């Protein structure tokens, strides 16, 4: 039996609907949105970040030097950028900076 690069899984209909709503503004398919979320979840879990730390770091990382007026990045392109940042340590470094900044503002 030949294997394919895709597998079917059952997901709660509420999750699929949330993905559908989140996918529209980014011009992603529902499957691409769920893949995007899963990739972010893997990175967060692997780095040990809190969800808020990861969200803040990703927002700031994406906003930094990438101010090109182009179509939204594909899931593959974003995944590659995040994995490259994770591998190089720049994402973790940026997260540490954001956490320090937030802590100093809260004090």
Backbone as XML, in Angstrom:
<?xml version="1.0"?>
<chain id="A" units="angstrom">
  <residue number="1" name="UNK">
    <atom name="N" x="0.840" y="-1.175" z="0.000"/>
    <atom name="CA" x="0.000" y="0.000" z="0.000"/>
    <atom name="C" x="0.890" y="1.245" z="0.000"/>
  </residue>
  <residue number="2" name="UNK">
    <atom name="N" x="0.679" y="2.125" z="-0.934"/>
    <atom name="CA" x="1.495" y="3.333" z="-1.052"/>
    <atom name="C" x="1.086" y="4.351" z="0.007"/>
  </residue>
  <residue number="3" name="UNK">
    <atom name="N" x="2.061" y="4.989" z="0.587"/>
    <atom name="CA" x="1.740" y="6.009" z="1.585"/>
    <atom name="C" x="1.620" y="7.368" z="0.910"/>
  </residue>
  <residue number="4" name="UNK">
    <atom name="N" x="0.770" y="8.206" z="1.456"/>
    <atom name="CA" x="0.581" y="9.556" z="0.942"/>
    <atom name="C" x="1.060" y="10.541" z="1.989"/>
  </residue>
  <residue number="5" name="UNK">
    <atom name="N" x="1.363" y="11.776" z="1.579"/>
    <atom name="CA" x="1.857" y="12.740" z="2.553"/>
    <atom name="C" x="0.758" y="13.307" z="3.458"/>
  </residue>
  <residue number="6" name="UNK">
    <atom name="N" x="-0.481" y="12.857" z="3.265"/>
    <atom name="CA" x="-1.581" y="13.372" z="4.063"/>
    <atom name="C" x="-2.280" y="12.239" z="4.789"/>
  </residue>
  <residue number="7" name="UNK">
    <atom name="N" x="-2.882" y="12.580" z="5.916"/>
    <atom name="CA" x="-3.678" y="11.619" z="6.670"/>
    <atom name="C" x="-4.952" y="12.313" z="7.123"/>
  </residue>
  <residue number="8" name="UNK">
    <atom name="N" x="-6.007" y="11.572" z="7.225"/>
    <atom name="CA" x="-7.268" y="12.112" z="7.695"/>
    <atom name="C" x="-7.339" y="11.966" z="9.206"/>
  </residue>
  <residue number="9" name="UNK">
    <atom name="N" x="-7.850" y="12.991" z="9.856"/>
    <atom name="CA" x="-8.061" y="12.943" z="11.300"/>
    <atom name="C" x="-9.420" y="13.560" z="11.600"/>
  </residue>
  <residue number="10" name="UNK">
    <atom name="N" x="-10.014" y="13.150" z="12.695"/>
    <atom name="CA" x="-11.278" y="13.729" z="13.118"/>
    <atom name="C" x="-10.970" y="14.869" z="14.082"/>
  </residue>
  <residue number="11" name="UNK">
    <atom name="N" x="-11.571" y="16.012" z="13.821"/>
    <atom name="CA" x="-11.391" y="17.183" z="14.667"/>
    <atom name="C" x="-12.758" y="17.695" z="15.095"/>
  </residue>
  <residue number="12" name="UNK">
    <atom name="N" x="-12.840" y="18.305" z="16.262"/>
    <atom name="CA" x="-14.126" y="18.871" z="16.683"/>
    <atom name="C" x="-14.590" y="19.937" z="15.684"/>
  </residue>
  <residue number="13" name="UNK">
    <atom name="N" x="-15.875" y="19.952" z="15.402"/>
    <atom name="CA" x="-16.409" y="20.907" z="14.431"/>
    <atom name="C" x="-16.170" y="22.348" z="14.871"/>
  </residue>
  <residue number="14" name="UNK">
    <atom name="N" x="-16.130" y="22.597" z="16.166"/>
    <atom name="CA" x="-15.867" y="23.970" z="16.631"/>
    <atom name="C" x="-14.449" y="24.406" z="16.270"/>
  </residue>
  <residue number="15" name="UNK">
    <atom name="N" x="-13.490" y="23.496" z="16.360"/>
    <atom name="CA" x="-12.113" y="23.818" z="15.976"/>
    <atom name="C" x="-12.025" y="24.099" z="14.478"/>
  </residue>
  <residue number="16" name="UNK">
    <atom name="N" x="-12.708" y="23.293" z="13.689"/>
    <atom name="CA" x="-12.697" y="23.491" z="12.241"/>
    <atom name="C" x="-13.322" y="24.837" z="11.894"/>
  </residue>
  <residue number="17" name="UNK">
    <atom name="N" x="-14.411" y="25.190" z="12.562"/>
    <atom name="CA" x="-15.057" y="26.483" z="12.304"/>
    <atom name="C" x="-14.146" y="27.636" z="12.738"/>
  </residue>
  <residue number="18" name="UNK">
    <atom name="N" x="-13.473" y="27.510" z="13.866"/>
    <atom name="CA" x="-12.524" y="28.545" z="14.300"/>
    <atom name="C" x="-11.403" y="28.693" z="13.285"/>
  </residue>
  <residue number="19" name="UNK">
    <atom name="N" x="-10.920" y="27.581" z="12.775"/>
    <atom name="CA" x="-9.858" y="27.617" z="11.762"/>
    <atom name="C" x="-10.360" y="28.277" z="10.487"/>
  </residue>
  <residue number="20" name="UNK">
    <atom name="N" x="-11.590" y="27.988" z="10.104"/>
    <atom name="CA" x="-12.178" y="28.589" z="8.902"/>
    <atom name="C" x="-12.233" y="30.110" z="9.046"/>
  </residue>
  <residue number="21" name="UNK">
    <atom name="N" x="-12.663" y="30.571" z="10.208"/>
    <atom name="CA" x="-12.758" y="32.012" z="10.449"/>
    <atom name="C" x="-11.371" y="32.663" z="10.494"/>
  </residue>
  <residue number="22" name="UNK">
    <atom name="N" x="-10.422" y="32.005" z="11.126"/>
    <atom name="CA" x="-9.063" y="32.555" z="11.223"/>
    <atom name="C" x="-8.343" y="32.512" z="9.877"/>
  </residue>
  <residue number="23" name="UNK">
    <atom name="N" x="-8.688" y="31.545" z="9.046"/>
    <atom name="CA" x="-7.995" y="31.356" z="7.764"/>
    <atom name="C" x="-8.365" y="32.412" z="6.740"/>
  </residue>
  <residue number="24" name="UNK">
    <atom name="N" x="-9.596" y="32.870" z="6.762"/>
    <atom name="CA" x="-10.084" y="33.784" z="5.725"/>
    <atom name="C" x="-9.247" y="35.052" z="5.577"/>
  </residue>
  <residue number="25" name="UNK">
    <atom name="N" x="-8.986" y="35.803" z="6.653"/>
    <atom name="CA" x="-8.209" y="37.038" z="6.469"/>
    <atom name="C" x="-6.771" y="36.785" z="6.002"/>
  </residue>
  <residue number="26" name="UNK">
    <atom name="N" x="-6.252" y="35.594" z="6.302"/>
    <atom name="CA" x="-4.875" y="35.267" z="5.923"/>
    <atom name="C" x="-4.809" y="34.549" z="4.575"/>
  </residue>
  <residue number="27" name="UNK">
    <atom name="N" x="-5.970" y="34.328" z="3.975"/>
    <atom name="CA" x="-6.058" y="33.636" z="2.682"/>
    <atom name="C" x="-5.440" y="32.242" z="2.736"/>
  </residue>
  <residue number="28" name="UNK">
    <atom name="N" x="-5.735" y="31.562" z="3.817"/>
    <atom name="CA" x="-5.281" y="30.184" z="3.985"/>
    <atom name="C" x="-6.476" y="29.257" z="3.849"/>
  </residue>
  <residue number="29" name="UNK">
    <atom name="N" x="-6.200" y="28.017" z="3.550"/>
    <atom name="CA" x="-7.243" y="26.993" z="3.609"/>
    <atom name="C" x="-7.424" y="26.607" z="5.072"/>
  </residue>
  <residue number="30" name="UNK">
    <atom name="N" x="-8.511" y="25.927" z="5.368"/>
    <atom name="CA" x="-8.735" y="25.460" z="6.733"/>
    <atom name="C" x="-7.601" y="24.529" z="7.151"/>
  </residue>
  <residue number="31" name="UNK">
    <atom name="N" x="-7.206" y="23.623" z="6.252"/>
    <atom name="CA" x="-6.115" y="22.695" z="6.564"/>
    <atom name="C" x="-4.807" y="23.445" z="6.819"/>
  </residue>
  <residue number="32" name="UNK">
    <atom name="N" x="-4.536" y="24.473" z="6.028"/>
    <atom name="CA" x="-3.305" y="25.259" z="6.224"/>
    <atom name="C" x="-3.342" y="26.009" z="7.548"/>
  </residue>
  <residue number="33" name="UNK">
    <atom name="N" x="-4.516" y="26.498" z="7.936"/>
    <atom name="CA" x="-4.636" y="27.208" z="9.218"/>
    <atom name="C" x="-4.354" y="26.260" z="10.379"/>
  </residue>
  <residue number="34" name="UNK">
    <atom name="N" x="-4.920" y="25.070" z="10.312"/>
    <atom name="CA" x="-4.690" y="24.090" z="11.381"/>
    <atom name="C" x="-3.226" y="23.667" z="11.396"/>
  </residue>
  <residue number="35" name="UNK">
    <atom name="N" x="-2.622" y="23.508" z="10.225"/>
    <atom name="CA" x="-1.195" y="23.180" z="10.149"/>
    <atom name="C" x="-0.356" y="24.306" z="10.763"/>
  </residue>
  <residue number="36" name="UNK">
    <atom name="N" x="-0.731" y="25.550" z="10.477"/>
    <atom name="CA" x="-0.040" y="26.718" z="11.041"/>
    <atom name="C" x="-0.114" y="26.683" z="12.564"/>
  </residue>
  <residue number="37" name="UNK">
    <atom name="N" x="-1.320" y="26.468" z="13.091"/>
    <atom name="CA" x="-1.480" y="26.395" z="14.538"/>
    <atom name="C" x="-0.669" y="25.249" z="15.134"/>
  </residue>
  <residue number="38" name="UNK">
    <atom name="N" x="-0.668" y="24.105" z="14.478"/>
    <atom name="CA" x="0.084" y="22.954" z="14.980"/>
    <atom name="C" x="1.582" y="23.236" z="14.995"/>
  </residue>
  <residue number="39" name="UNK">
    <atom name="N" x="2.065" y="23.895" z="13.948"/>
    <atom name="CA" x="3.492" y="24.238" z="13.879"/>
    <atom name="C" x="3.867" y="25.188" z="15.006"/>
  </residue>
  <residue number="40" name="UNK">
    <atom name="N" x="3.047" y="26.203" z="15.226"/>
    <atom name="CA" x="3.321" y="27.133" z="16.326"/>
    <atom name="C" x="3.294" y="26.406" z="17.664"/>
  </residue>
  <residue number="41" name="UNK">
    <atom name="N" x="2.346" y="25.509" z="17.817"/>
    <atom name="CA" x="2.259" y="24.732" z="19.053"/>
    <atom name="C" x="3.490" y="23.884" z="19.291"/>
  </residue>
  <residue number="42" name="UNK">
    <atom name="N" x="4.013" y="23.282" z="18.229"/>
    <atom name="CA" x="5.233" y="22.475" z="18.362"/>
    <atom name="C" x="6.406" y="23.342" z="18.803"/>
  </residue>
  <residue number="43" name="UNK">
    <atom name="N" x="6.518" y="24.517" z="18.199"/>
    <atom name="CA" x="7.625" y="25.409" z="18.543"/>
    <atom name="C" x="7.501" y="25.871" z="19.990"/>
  </residue>
  <residue number="44" name="UNK">
    <atom name="N" x="6.296" y="26.252" z="20.384"/>
    <atom name="CA" x="6.072" y="26.709" z="21.763"/>
    <atom name="C" x="6.395" y="25.593" z="22.741"/>
  </residue>
  <residue number="45" name="UNK">
    <atom name="N" x="5.895" y="24.401" z="22.460"/>
    <atom name="CA" x="6.139" y="23.269" z="23.352"/>
    <atom name="C" x="7.628" y="22.944" z="23.430"/>
  </residue>
  <residue number="46" name="UNK">
    <atom name="N" x="8.303" y="22.984" z="22.291"/>
    <atom name="CA" x="9.723" y="22.646" z="22.235"/>
    <atom name="C" x="10.582" y="23.665" z="22.988"/>
  </residue>
  <residue number="47" name="UNK">
    <atom name="N" x="10.218" y="24.940" z="22.912"/>
    <atom name="CA" x="11.025" y="25.984" z="23.547"/>
    <atom name="C" x="10.643" y="26.232" z="24.998"/>
  </residue>
  <residue number="48" name="UNK">
    <atom name="N" x="9.503" y="25.714" z="25.429"/>
    <atom name="CA" x="9.081" y="25.904" z="26.808"/>
    <atom name="C" x="8.502" y="27.281" z="27.093"/>
  </residue>
  <residue number="49" name="UNK">
    <atom name="N" x="8.091" y="27.992" z="26.073"/>
    <atom name="CA" x="7.518" y="29.322" z="26.256"/>
    <atom name="C" x="6.080" y="29.223" z="26.724"/>
  </residue>
  <residue number="50" name="UNK">
    <atom name="N" x="5.623" y="30.275" z="27.398"/>
    <atom name="CA" x="4.195" y="30.356" z="27.675"/>
    <atom name="C" x="3.524" y="30.799" z="26.382"/>
  </residue>
  <residue number="51" name="UNK">
    <atom name="N" x="2.232" y="30.608" z="26.295"/>
    <atom name="CA" x="1.497" y="30.995" z="25.097"/>
    <atom name="C" x="1.635" y="32.500" z="24.863"/>
  </residue>
  <residue number="52" name="UNK">
    <atom name="N" x="1.515" y="33.287" z="25.915"/>
    <atom name="CA" x="1.616" y="34.742" z="25.757"/>
    <atom name="C" x="3.023" y="35.156" z="25.340"/>
  </residue>
  <residue number="53" name="UNK">
    <atom name="N" x="4.042" y="34.549" z="25.900"/>
    <atom name="CA" x="5.413" y="34.860" z="25.489"/>
    <atom name="C" x="5.624" y="34.530" z="24.019"/>
  </residue>
  <residue number="54" name="UNK">
    <atom name="N" x="5.120" y="33.386" z="23.602"/>
    <atom name="CA" x="5.264" y="32.983" z="22.202"/>
    <atom name="C" x="4.501" y="33.928" z="21.284"/>
  </residue>
  <residue number="55" name="UNK">
    <atom name="N" x="3.282" y="34.271" z="21.661"/>
    <atom name="CA" x="2.461" y="35.170" z="20.838"/>
    <atom name="C" x="3.154" y="36.522" z="20.678"/>
  </residue>
  <residue number="56" name="UNK">
    <atom name="N" x="3.630" y="37.072" z="21.759"/>
    <atom name="CA" x="4.306" y="38.374" z="21.713"/>
    <atom name="C" x="5.570" y="38.302" z="20.877"/>
  </residue>
  <residue number="57" name="UNK">
    <atom name="N" x="6.355" y="37.259" z="21.090"/>
    <atom name="CA" x="7.607" y="37.115" z="20.337"/>
    <atom name="C" x="7.351" y="36.961" z="18.853"/>
  </residue>
  <residue number="58" name="UNK">
    <atom name="N" x="6.366" y="36.168" z="18.493"/>
    <atom name="CA" x="6.070" y="35.946" z="17.078"/>
    <atom name="C" x="5.576" y="37.232" z="16.433"/>
  </residue>
  <residue number="59" name="UNK">
    <atom name="N" x="4.692" y="37.959" z="17.112"/>
    <atom name="CA" x="4.202" y="39.221" z="16.568"/>
    <atom name="C" x="5.341" y="40.198" z="16.342"/>
  </residue>
  <residue number="60" name="UNK">
    <atom name="N" x="6.221" y="40.314" z="17.308"/>
    <atom name="CA" x="7.321" y="41.255" z="17.177"/>
    <atom name="C" x="8.351" y="40.771" z="16.160"/>
  </residue>
  <residue number="61" name="UNK">
    <atom name="N" x="8.568" y="39.468" z="16.115"/>
    <atom name="CA" x="9.511" y="38.911" z="15.142"/>
    <atom name="C" x="9.005" y="39.147" z="13.720"/>
  </residue>
  <residue number="62" name="UNK">
    <atom name="N" x="7.725" y="38.930" z="13.521"/>
    <atom name="CA" x="7.146" y="39.124" z="12.193"/>
    <atom name="C" x="7.142" y="40.593" z="11.788"/>
  </residue>
  <residue number="63" name="UNK">
    <atom name="N" x="6.969" y="41.488" z="12.739"/>
    <atom name="CA" x="6.865" y="42.909" z="12.426"/>
    <atom name="C" x="8.224" y="43.564" z="12.212"/>
  </residue>
  <residue number="64" name="UNK">
    <atom name="N" x="9.282" y="42.958" z="12.695"/>
    <atom name="CA" x="10.614" y="43.568" z="12.664"/>
    <atom name="C" x="11.053" y="44.037" z="11.273"/>
  </residue>
  <residue number="65" name="UNK">
    <atom name="N" x="11.966" y="43.346" z="10.621"/>
    <atom name="CA" x="12.488" y="43.868" z="9.355"/>
    <atom name="C" x="11.670" y="43.466" z="8.131"/>
  </residue>
  <residue number="66" name="UNK">
    <atom name="N" x="10.548" y="42.811" z="8.325"/>
    <atom name="CA" x="9.781" y="42.292" z="7.196"/>
    <atom name="C" x="8.581" y="43.185" z="6.912"/>
  </residue>
  <residue number="67" name="UNK">
    <atom name="N" x="8.816" y="44.363" z="6.402"/>
    <atom name="CA" x="7.739" y="45.311" z="6.136"/>
    <atom name="C" x="7.477" y="45.430" z="4.649"/>
  </residue>
  <residue number="68" name="UNK">
    <atom name="N" x="7.599" y="44.345" z="3.933"/>
    <atom name="CA" x="7.355" y="44.341" z="2.496"/>
    <atom name="C" x="5.847" y="44.325" z="2.253"/>
  </residue>
  <residue number="69" name="UNK">
    <atom name="N" x="5.423" y="45.002" z="1.204"/>
    <atom name="CA" x="4.005" y="45.031" z="0.844"/>
    <atom name="C" x="3.700" y="43.872" z="-0.100"/>
  </residue>
  <residue number="70" name="UNK">
    <atom name="N" x="3.697" y="42.664" z="0.449"/>
    <atom name="CA" x="3.438" y="41.481" z="-0.358"/>
    <atom name="C" x="2.268" y="40.724" z="0.235"/>
  </residue>
  <residue number="71" name="UNK">
    <atom name="N" x="1.860" y="39.688" z="-0.444"/>
    <atom name="CA" x="0.783" y="38.838" z="0.047"/>
    <atom name="C" x="1.231" y="38.169" z="1.342"/>
  </residue>
  <residue number="72" name="UNK">
    <atom name="N" x="0.274" y="37.738" z="2.174"/>
    <atom name="CA" x="0.648" y="37.056" z="3.414"/>
    <atom name="C" x="1.551" y="35.860" z="3.148"/>
  </residue>
  <residue number="73" name="UNK">
    <atom name="N" x="2.466" y="35.609" z="4.055"/>
    <atom name="CA" x="3.408" y="34.498" z="3.897"/>
    <atom name="C" x="2.656" y="33.175" z="3.913"/>
  </residue>
  <residue number="74" name="UNK">
    <atom name="N" x="3.155" y="32.239" z="3.153"/>
    <atom name="CA" x="2.557" y="30.907" z="3.175"/>
    <atom name="C" x="2.911" y="30.238" z="4.492"/>
  </residue>
  <residue number="75" name="UNK">
    <atom name="N" x="2.187" y="29.208" z="4.811"/>
    <atom name="CA" x="2.475" y="28.454" z="6.033"/>
    <atom name="C" x="3.898" y="27.915" z="5.975"/>
  </residue>
  <residue number="76" name="UNK">
    <atom name="N" x="4.291" y="27.404" z="4.800"/>
    <atom name="CA" x="5.639" y="26.861" z="4.658"/>
    <atom name="C" x="6.696" y="27.936" z="4.876"/>
  </residue>
  <residue number="77" name="UNK">
    <atom name="N" x="6.465" y="29.136" z="4.325"/>
    <atom name="CA" x="7.434" y="30.228" z="4.481"/>
    <atom name="C" x="7.520" y="30.660" z="5.936"/>
  </residue>
  <residue number="78" name="UNK">
    <atom name="N" x="6.370" y="30.786" z="6.599"/>
    <atom name="CA" x="6.376" y="31.182" z="8.008"/>
    <atom name="C" x="7.019" y="30.113" z="8.868"/>
  </residue>
  <residue number="79" name="UNK">
    <atom name="N" x="6.689" y="28.865" z="8.579"/>
    <atom name="CA" x="7.288" y="27.760" z="9.325"/>
    <atom name="C" x="8.801" y="27.772" z="9.171"/>
  </residue>
  <residue number="80" name="UNK">
    <atom name="N" x="9.270" y="27.975" z="7.943"/>
    <atom name="CA" x="10.716" y="28.013" z="7.700"/>
    <atom name="C" x="11.365" y="29.154" z="8.471"/>
  </residue>
  <residue number="81" name="UNK">
    <atom name="N" x="10.730" y="30.340" z="8.479"/>
    <atom name="CA" x="11.290" y="31.485" z="9.213"/>
    <atom name="C" x="11.335" y="31.207" z="10.714"/>
  </residue>
  <residue number="82" name="UNK">
    <atom name="N" x="10.247" y="30.644" z="11.250"/>
    <atom name="CA" x="10.213" y="30.365" z="12.691"/>
    <atom name="C" x="11.213" y="29.288" z="13.071"/>
  </residue>
  <residue number="83" name="UNK">
    <atom name="N" x="11.305" y="28.249" z="12.262"/>
    <atom name="CA" x="12.276" y="27.188" z="12.563"/>
    <atom name="C" x="13.710" y="27.694" z="12.440"/>
  </residue>
  <residue number="84" name="UNK">
    <atom name="N" x="13.965" y="28.550" z="11.442"/>
    <atom name="CA" x="15.303" y="29.135" z="11.307"/>
    <atom name="C" x="15.616" y="30.011" z="12.507"/>
  </residue>
  <residue number="85" name="UNK">
    <atom name="N" x="14.640" y="30.778" z="12.951"/>
    <atom name="CA" x="14.841" y="31.634" z="14.126"/>
    <atom name="C" x="15.050" y="30.789" z="15.375"/>
  </residue>
  <residue number="86" name="UNK">
    <atom name="N" x="14.309" y="29.687" z="15.468"/>
    <atom name="CA" x="14.468" y="28.795" z="16.615"/>
    <atom name="C" x="15.851" y="28.165" z="16.595"/>
  </residue>
  <residue number="87" name="UNK">
    <atom name="N" x="16.273" y="27.688" z="15.442"/>
    <atom name="CA" x="17.572" y="27.029" z="15.308"/>
    <atom name="C" x="18.713" y="27.988" z="15.607"/>
  </residue>
  <residue number="88" name="UNK">
    <atom name="N" x="18.615" y="29.199" z="15.091"/>
    <atom name="CA" x="19.688" y="30.172" z="15.301"/>
    <atom name="C" x="19.685" y="30.753" z="16.707"/>
  </residue>
  <residue number="89" name="UNK">
    <atom name="N" x="18.568" y="30.578" z="17.390"/>
    <atom name="CA" x="18.465" y="31.137" z="18.738"/>
    <atom name="C" x="17.904" y="32.544" z="18.750"/>
  </residue>
  <residue number="90" name="UNK">
    <atom name="N" x="17.662" y="33.141" z="17.580"/>
    <atom name="CA" x="17.182" y="34.519" z="17.559"/>
    <atom name="C" x="15.766" y="34.644" z="18.092"/>
  </residue>
  <residue number="91" name="UNK">
    <atom name="N" x="14.915" y="33.638" z="17.860"/>
    <atom name="CA" x="13.564" y="33.697" z="18.391"/>
    <atom name="C" x="13.592" y="33.622" z="19.909"/>
  </residue>
  <residue number="92" name="UNK">
    <atom name="N" x="14.364" y="32.688" z="20.454"/>
    <atom name="CA" x="14.468" y="32.564" z="21.907"/>
    <atom name="C" x="15.063" y="33.827" z="22.510"/>
  </residue>
  <residue number="93" name="UNK">
    <atom name="N" x="16.064" y="34.394" z="21.855"/>
    <atom name="CA" x="16.668" y="35.635" z="22.341"/>
    <atom name="C" x="15.646" y="36.763" z="22.339"/>
  </residue>
  <residue number="94" name="UNK">
    <atom name="N" x="14.879" y="36.846" z="21.258"/>
    <atom name="CA" x="13.864" y="37.896" z="21.157"/>
    <atom name="C" x="12.801" y="37.709" z="22.226"/>
  </residue>
  <residue number="95" name="UNK">
    <atom name="N" x="12.424" y="36.473" z="22.496"/>
    <atom name="CA" x="11.447" y="36.196" z="23.547"/>
    <atom name="C" x="11.986" y="36.652" z="24.896"/>
  </residue>
  <residue number="96" name="UNK">
    <atom name="N" x="13.252" y="36.331" z="25.170"/>
    <atom name="CA" x="13.851" y="36.769" z="26.436"/>
    <atom name="C" x="13.827" y="38.294" z="26.547"/>
  </residue>
  <residue number="97" name="UNK">
    <atom name="N" x="14.128" y="38.983" z="25.446"/>
    <atom name="CA" x="14.107" y="40.450" z="25.450"/>
    <atom name="C" x="12.705" y="40.980" z="25.716"/>
  </residue>
  <residue number="98" name="UNK">
    <atom name="N" x="11.719" y="40.388" z="25.062"/>
    <atom name="CA" x="10.335" y="40.823" z="25.246"/>
    <atom name="C" x="9.890" y="40.586" z="26.677"/>
  </residue>
  <residue number="99" name="UNK">
    <atom name="N" x="10.220" y="39.414" z="27.227"/>
    <atom name="CA" x="9.839" y="39.104" z="28.611"/>
    <atom name="C" x="10.491" y="40.100" z="29.562"/>
  </residue>
  <residue number="100" name="UNK">
    <atom name="N" x="11.792" y="40.386" z="29.365"/>
    <atom name="CA" x="12.474" y="41.364" z="30.221"/>
    <atom name="C" x="11.823" y="42.745" z="30.114"/>
  </residue>
  <residue number="101" name="UNK">
    <atom name="N" x="11.532" y="43.167" z="28.871"/>
    <atom name="CA" x="10.876" y="44.464" z="28.668"/>
    <atom name="C" x="9.518" y="44.517" z="29.375"/>
  </residue>
  <residue number="102" name="UNK">
    <atom name="N" x="8.735" y="43.455" z="29.202"/>
    <atom name="CA" x="7.412" y="43.412" z="29.839"/>
    <atom name="C" x="7.539" y="43.426" z="31.349"/>
  </residue>
  <residue number="103" name="UNK">
    <atom name="N" x="8.516" y="42.710" z="31.888"/>
    <atom name="CA" x="8.705" y="42.677" z="33.333"/>
    <atom name="C" x="9.141" y="44.047" z="33.854"/>
  </residue>
  <residue number="104" name="UNK">
    <atom name="N" x="9.991" y="44.728" z="33.101"/>
    <atom name="CA" x="10.444" y="46.038" z="33.559"/>
    <atom name="C" x="9.321" y="47.059" z="33.485"/>
  </residue>
  <residue number="105" name="UNK">
    <atom name="N" x="8.418" y="46.943" z="32.509"/>
    <atom name="CA" x="7.286" y="47.852" z="32.420"/>
    <atom name="C" x="6.250" y="47.578" z="33.508"/>
  </residue>
  <residue number="106" name="UNK">
    <atom name="N" x="6.167" y="46.322" z="33.928"/>
    <atom name="CA" x="5.195" y="45.943" z="34.961"/>
    <atom name="C" x="5.678" y="46.344" z="36.355"/>
  </residue>
  <residue number="107" name="UNK">
    <atom name="N" x="6.984" y="46.503" z="36.510"/>
    <atom name="CA" x="7.543" y="46.811" z="37.831"/>
    <atom name="C" x="7.341" y="48.259" z="38.222"/>
  </residue>
</chain>
